[in-house]
Amino acid sequence: MNDKTDMMASARFASRFFRIMISLKGRFGVEFDEIVIFFGLGRLNFDPTQGPMMFIKPINILSLSEFLVVPRETLRRKLLRLEEKELVQRTSYGYVVKDVASWRRLADAGQQGADADV
């Protein structure tokens, strides 16, 4: 591919990704940083290095804080809001993505962008 084609593919990916983020922001009334936390939580819940996905792995605030490099107290507040919006669920072992369909839309957009880079 040439530079122009690469730039057009990147622009299409960015456009799709932001449309999804704006859609989630409007539908659930969440902020962009909360969407990033939601996406990061799902990445850890569905960790591909753990082998075939049979179960969702709950993630504690400390692990999510280290992964996203966000203070634990900030995550605690944001996860509470995401829980109120029914995007995530708190379990006795940690947090999990509750709205898997919305998370998948973000992940699919990210995968398409990654595929375009290859």
C-alpha positions in Angstrom: 0.0 0.0 0.0 1.0 3.6 -0.5 0.9 6.4 1.9 -2.3 7.9 0.5 -4.1 4.5 0.8 -2.8 4.0 4.3 -4.0 7.4 5.4 -7.5 6.8 3.9 -7.7 3.4 5.7 -6.7 5.1 8.9 -9.2 7.9 8.5 -12.0 5.3 7.8 -11.0 3.4 10.9 -10.9 6.6 13.1 -14.3 7.7 11.7 -15.9 4.3 12.5 -14.3 4.1 15.9 -15.4 7.6 16.9 -19.0 7.0 15.6 -19.2 4.0 17.9 -17.7 6.0 20.9 -20.1 8.9 20.3 -23.0 6.4 20.0 -22.1 4.8 23.3 -21.7 8.2 24.9 -25.1 9.3 23.8 -26.9 6.1 24.5 -25.6 5.5 28.0 -24.8 9.1 29.0 -21.1 8.3 29.8 -17.9 10.3 29.2 -15.1 9.3 26.8 -12.8 8.4 29.7 -15.5 6.0 31.0 -15.7 4.4 27.6 -11.9 3.8 27.7 -12.2 2.2 31.1 -15.1 0.0 29.8 -13.0 -1.0 26.8 -9.9 -1.7 29.0 -12.0 -3.8 31.5 -13.3 -5.9 28.6 -9.7 -6.4 27.3 -8.7 -7.8 30.6 -12.0 -9.8 31.1 -11.5 -11.5 27.7 -7.7 -11.9 27.9 -6.6 -13.9 24.8 -3.4 -15.1 26.6 -5.5 -17.1 29.0 -6.4 -19.7 26.3 -9.8 -20.3 24.9 -12.5 -18.1 26.3 -14.8 -20.2 28.4 -15.4 -17.7 31.2 -15.2 -14.0 31.7 -12.3 -13.3 34.1 -13.3 -10.7 36.7 -10.8 -7.9 37.2 -10.1 -6.1 40.5 -9.5 -2.3 40.6 -5.8 -2.7 41.3 -5.2 -4.7 38.2 -7.3 -2.4 36.0 -5.5 0.6 37.6 -2.1 -0.9 36.6 -3.3 -1.7 33.1 -4.8 1.7 32.4 -2.4 3.7 34.5 -5.3 5.5 36.2 -5.5 6.1 40.0 -7.6 3.5 41.8 -10.0 6.0 43.4 -10.7 7.5 39.9 -11.5 3.9 38.6 -13.6 3.2 41.6 -15.8 6.3 40.9 -15.9 5.6 37.2 -16.8 1.9 37.6 -19.6 2.9 39.9 -21.0 5.1 37.2 -20.6 2.4 34.6 -22.3 0.0 36.9 -25.3 2.4 37.3 -25.5 2.6 33.5 -25.5 -1.2 33.4 -22.4 -1.5 31.3 -20.3 -3.3 33.9 -21.2 -5.5 36.9 -19.4 -5.9 40.2 -18.9 -9.4 41.4 -17.3 -10.7 44.6 -14.1 -11.3 42.5 -14.0 -8.0 40.6 -15.6 -6.2 37.7 -16.9 -7.7 34.5 -18.3 -6.2 31.3 -22.1 -6.6 31.5 -23.0 -5.2 28.1 -20.9 -7.5 25.9 -22.6 -6.4 22.7 -21.5 -2.8 23.2 -18.0 -3.9 24.1 -17.8 -6.1 21.0 -18.7 -3.2 18.8 -15.7 -1.3 20.1 -13.4 -4.3 19.9 -14.5 -5.1 16.3 -13.7 -1.5 15.3 -10.3 -1.8 16.9 -9.7 -5.1 15.2 -10.6 -3.7 11.8 -8.1 -0.8 12.4 -5.4 -3.3 13.5 -6.1 -5.4 10.4 -5.7 -2.4 8.2 -2.3 -1.7 9.7 -1.0 -5.2 8.7 
